[in-house]
């Protein structure tokens, strides 16, 4: 089941979004996409594959395009306004009244974790290969997992490993590069397992 909707941010931008869900979802997940200036959108192949696998696992999955991406209004704000985008998505997902988790890939994983820290939220979080630079130092409690490919070629793997160790984040190393071509089902399971740890 697919529902298309528009989100309104606190600063007045309109974001295109969609919710994919099974008939009787058990939980909701907000899933944030890679860097818009590098071709990232909610329709990137890994985004779709992971969302489909989460639906198979009983999740309703809300994906949205960050400001300036696709039909979303505004322009890329280098991580500032994007936190308001995450807030708008979480607010809508929370209205479903189901256990809520937050996930992202690459830039989306970075933005999701920054938002989680700023908001002090304890919902489960899973990040697929977030950039290691400027990740938050003060994290709220709650389950957290980072997934990293053994052939990662985009982000600083060692920096990310060190960050996960320093913050007692569950780090999963799995075969694949930054894009996990053909590995969407496995990555979806790893995301789902992390989000279901509540």
C-alpha atoms as one frame of an Amber mdcrd trajectory, in Angstrom:
protein
   0.000   0.000   0.000   1.426   3.378  -1.027   0.289   6.802   0.125   1.676
   9.966  -1.443   1.662  13.118   0.651   3.223  16.535   1.125   5.028  17.545
   4.296   5.237  21.133   5.504   8.361  22.183   7.374   8.465  24.692  10.216
  10.030  27.253   7.849   7.345  26.787   5.199   8.895  24.427   2.660   6.788
  21.693   1.062   8.380  18.259   0.760   7.147  15.446  -1.444   6.853  12.201
   0.478   5.414   8.727   0.347   4.510   6.062   2.864   4.786   2.404   1.878
   3.274  -0.016   4.333   1.848  -3.481   4.792  -1.873  -3.817   5.441  -1.393
  -3.850   9.220   1.943  -2.197  10.068   3.535  -2.900  13.425   5.827   0.148
  13.465   6.781   3.252  11.488  10.189   4.142  10.099  11.355   7.476   8.689
  14.077   6.807   6.090  16.285   9.707   4.886  18.042   9.753   1.504  21.645
  10.459   0.347  23.148  13.801  -0.614  20.919  15.735  -3.035  23.857  17.446
  -4.744  25.294  14.032  -5.598  22.130  12.628  -7.108  20.518  11.365  -3.912
  16.744  11.190  -3.605  14.070   9.076  -1.978  13.967   7.044  -5.200  17.614
   5.941  -5.179  17.799   2.151  -5.763  19.000   1.271  -2.247  16.322   3.505
  -0.718  13.634   1.579  -2.595  15.125  -1.844  -1.863  15.531  -1.194   1.855
  12.051   0.332   2.128  10.524  -2.697   0.410  12.325  -5.050   2.781  11.190
  -3.048   5.810   7.604  -3.270   4.561   8.074  -7.048   4.341   9.151  -6.932
   7.993   5.984  -5.067   9.052   7.147  -1.463   8.904   5.351   1.475   7.432
   8.159   3.459   5.768   8.028   7.195   5.219  10.483   8.441   2.589  10.672
  12.072   1.542  12.770  14.309  -0.667  14.858  16.836   1.200  14.294  20.505
   0.322  15.361  21.318  -3.216  15.176  17.686  -4.339  12.588  16.364  -6.800
   9.310  18.233  -6.291  10.273  19.502  -2.823  10.496  23.280  -2.584  13.460
  25.305  -1.372  17.141  24.643  -1.883  19.822  22.474  -0.374  20.922  23.966
   2.967  24.041  21.889   3.683  22.471  20.181   6.689  20.811  23.138   8.399
  17.303  23.295   6.972  17.429  19.558   6.355  17.024  19.004  10.099  13.668
  20.773   9.834  12.837  18.384   6.992  13.528  15.406   9.273  11.353  17.000
  11.965   8.434  17.362   9.562   8.724  13.715   8.539   8.960  12.464  12.121
   5.922  14.544  13.134   3.781  12.979  10.401   5.060   9.451  11.090   4.383
   9.869  14.804   0.721  10.611  14.088   0.294   6.943  13.138   0.618   6.017
  16.806   3.054   3.156  16.188   6.555   2.514  17.563   8.793   4.871  15.601
  12.335   4.487  14.287  14.666   6.680  12.257  17.037   5.542   9.533  19.081
   7.063   6.751  21.712   6.386   4.148  24.871   8.487   3.694  23.938  12.204
   4.035  20.478  11.082   5.190  22.040   8.978   7.958  24.139  11.968   9.022
  21.133  14.321   9.052  19.003  11.804  10.942  21.599  11.355  13.676  22.156
  15.125  13.960  18.400  15.575  14.323  18.178  12.820  16.926  20.897  14.475
  19.004  19.414  17.967  18.680  15.932  16.735  19.594  17.125  14.469  22.411
  15.002  11.638  20.984  15.553   8.063  22.163  13.850   6.246  19.275  15.901
   3.514  17.545  18.303   4.779  14.881  20.118   2.996  12.052  22.557   4.783
   9.760  23.888   3.271   6.549  27.403   4.675   5.964  26.985   8.199   7.349
  29.885  10.597   6.704  32.136  10.634   9.774  32.711  14.397   9.822  30.612
  16.543  12.168  28.638  13.718  13.723  27.211  14.731  17.116  29.239  14.045
  20.247  26.348  14.166  22.713  23.858  11.438  21.901  20.626  10.573  23.696
  20.085   7.038  24.948  18.298   4.497  22.775  19.335   1.764  20.330  21.734
   2.877  17.608  23.345   0.947  14.777  25.708   1.940  11.972  26.073  -0.252
   8.878  29.323   0.000   6.918  30.436  -1.847   3.795  33.781  -3.617   3.833
  34.600  -1.943   0.501  33.362   1.539   1.465  34.852   4.084  -0.936  32.973
   7.321  -0.203  33.086   8.034   3.533  35.959   7.791   6.015  35.576   4.188
   7.196  38.148   4.369   9.975  36.725   7.616  11.266  33.259   6.099  11.318
  34.466   2.940  13.059  36.203   5.040  15.719  33.081   7.157  16.212  30.883
   4.080  16.655  33.314   2.575  19.163  33.635   5.804  21.148  29.857   6.156
  21.419  29.063   2.465  22.022  27.065   2.264  18.787  26.400  -1.183  17.341
  28.639  -1.317  14.257  27.841  -3.857  11.530  30.510  -4.469   8.880  29.032
  -6.242   5.873  30.199  -7.015   2.317  29.613  -4.185  -0.133  30.658  -0.681
  -1.066  28.854   2.604  -0.363  25.994   1.746  -2.715  25.443  -1.922  -1.799
  24.424  -2.866  -5.359  22.366  -6.060  -5.272  22.482  -6.152  -1.468  19.292
  -4.241  -0.713  17.470  -7.138   0.885  20.354  -7.904   3.253  20.836  -4.237
   4.140  17.092  -3.957   4.698  17.250  -6.821   7.167  20.181  -5.215   8.992
  18.272  -1.932   9.188  15.120  -3.683  10.366  16.914  -5.639  13.062  18.433
  -2.457  14.432  15.144  -0.568  14.430  13.291  -3.440  16.057  15.653  -3.344
  19.064  13.317  -1.350  21.270
